[in-house]
Amino acid sequence: MEPKKHECSAEMRGDGRRVLDALVIALSSSGFRVDRRSANEVELTGPARFGSQRNPIVGASRIVARASDRRLVVEAELGGVERMHRFLFLLPLQMSVVFGIVFGGVVPLVFRERFAQRGWILLAPMLGMVVVLFLIALVVGPFATRKFESMTKEALDALTISVATIGADG
């Protein structure tokens, strides 16, 4: 699946090269590396890892910035947002399947005598946990992904405006 894209632009107040230099410096501290560079364009690739304590800009996996006609245009692929979505969807589902297999299949086979006496009473809390994990995957995951996506877009917009302004200083 193709990652979502986001584009933003701002009026530059300085030299395009200096604006792109400022952008590279700002993004390198978040783990981005330069893949391609020309006089008026730079392409950067983001870090492969993400986490809740990281800068929301890492929701972008690839950024292409162009400085021309006194405008800075930043195009970003939101691959980090897609990775987070997959993680938040698959992890709870995988955990619920593992818990279901272990507590619904393996434990009853190993402890046959106990389950013969009051087995389904012991499985009720596990069934509740499996249902909660499914709800997390179906409700919390998409909510958290939308929040992370909006934070990434806001961070890209703020970065574009700031770098376009800072590029004139000096």
C-alpha positions in Angstrom: 0.0 0.0 0.0 1.3 3.4 -0.9 1.9 5.7 2.1 -0.2 8.8 2.5 1.4 12.1 1.4 1.5 15.6 2.7 2.6 18.8 1.0 3.2 22.2 2.5 4.9 25.4 1.3 6.0 28.7 2.7 7.4 31.9 1.3 11.2 32.0 1.5 12.9 35.1 2.8 16.4 34.2 1.9 18.7 32.2 -0.4 17.3 28.8 -1.4 20.5 27.0 -0.6 20.6 28.4 2.9 17.0 27.4 3.4 17.7 23.9 2.3 20.8 23.8 4.5 18.7 24.8 7.5 16.2 22.1 6.6 18.9 19.4 6.4 20.3 20.5 9.8 16.9 20.5 11.4 16.0 17.1 10.1 19.3 15.4 10.7 18.8 15.7 14.5 15.7 13.5 14.1 17.6 10.8 12.2 17.0 11.8 8.6 19.8 11.4 6.1 20.3 13.1 2.8 19.8 10.8 -0.2 20.1 13.3 -3.0 21.0 17.0 -3.1 21.1 19.6 -5.9 21.2 23.4 -5.9 17.4 23.8 -5.3 16.3 20.4 -4.1 17.1 17.9 -1.3 15.7 14.5 -0.7 15.9 13.0 2.8 15.0 9.5 4.2 13.7 9.2 7.7 14.7 6.8 10.4 13.3 3.2 10.3 12.3 3.3 14.0 9.7 5.3 15.7 8.3 5.6 19.2 6.1 7.7 21.4 9.1 9.7 22.8 10.4 10.7 19.4 9.8 13.8 17.4 6.5 13.5 15.5 8.4 14.5 12.3 9.5 10.8 12.1 6.0 10.0 10.9 7.5 11.1 7.6 9.6 8.4 5.9 10.7 10.4 2.9 10.9 14.2 2.5 11.6 16.1 -0.8 12.1 19.8 -0.4 12.3 22.3 -3.3 13.4 25.9 -3.1 12.5 27.9 -6.2 10.6 31.1 -7.1 11.0 32.4 -3.5 8.9 29.4 -2.2 9.9 26.4 -0.2 7.8 23.4 -1.1 8.0 20.3 1.2 6.5 17.0 0.1 6.5 14.1 2.6 5.5 10.5 2.4 4.0 9.4 5.8 5.5 6.0 5.9 6.2 6.2 9.6 2.5 6.8 10.2 1.7 3.6 8.2 4.2 1.6 10.2 2.7 2.8 13.4 -0.8 1.9 12.1 0.3 -1.7 11.2 2.0 -2.1 14.6 -1.0 -0.8 16.6 -3.3 -3.1 14.6 -1.3 -6.3 14.4 0.3 -6.4 17.9 -3.0 -6.7 19.9 -4.4 -9.1 17.4 -1.3 -11.3 17.6 -1.4 -11.2 21.4 -5.0 -12.2 21.5 -4.4 -15.1 19.2 -1.4 -16.3 21.3 -3.4 -15.9 24.6 -6.3 -17.7 23.0 -4.1 -20.6 21.9 -2.2 -20.9 25.2 -5.1 -20.5 27.6 -7.8 -22.0 25.5 -5.9 -24.9 24.1 -2.6 -25.7 25.9 -3.5 -25.0 29.5 -6.7 -27.1 29.3 -4.7 -30.0 27.9 -2.0 -29.8 30.5 -4.4 -29.4 33.5 -7.2 -31.7 32.4 -8.3 -32.6 35.9 -8.7 -29.0 37.1 -10.6 -28.1 33.9 -12.8 -31.1 34.3 -14.0 -29.7 37.7 -14.2 -25.9 37.0 -12.5 -25.3 33.7 -14.7 -22.7 32.0 -14.7 -20.5 35.1 -10.9 -20.2 34.7 -11.1 -19.3 31.0 -13.6 -16.5 31.5 -11.0 -13.9 32.4 -8.8 -14.9 29.4 -11.8 -14.5 27.1 -12.3 -11.0 28.5 -8.6 -10.2 27.8 -8.9 -11.5 24.3 -11.9 -9.3 23.7 -10.2 -6.2 25.2 -7.1 -6.8 22.9 -9.4 -7.0 19.9 -11.1 -3.7 20.9 -7.7 -2.1 21.3 -6.8 -3.1 17.8 -10.0 -1.9 16.3 -10.6 1.3 18.3 -7.5 2.6 20.0 -5.1 1.8 17.1 -6.9 3.9 14.5 -7.5 6.7 17.0 -3.8 6.8 17.9 -2.8 6.6 14.2 -4.9 9.6 13.3 -3.5 11.6 16.2 0.1 10.7 15.2 -0.7 11.6 11.6 -2.0 15.0 12.5 1.0 15.7 14.8 3.3 14.7 11.9 1.5 17.1 9.5 1.6 19.9 12.0 5.3 19.3 12.6 6.0 19.4 8.9 4.0 22.6 8.4 5.8 24.3 11.4 9.2 23.1 10.1 8.5 24.4 6.6 7.5 27.8 7.9 10.3 28.1 10.4 13.1 27.0 8.0 11.8 29.3 5.2 12.0 32.2 7.7 15.3 31.2 9.3 17.0 30.8 6.0 17.1 34.6 5.6 19.0 35.1 8.8 22.7 35.3 8.8 
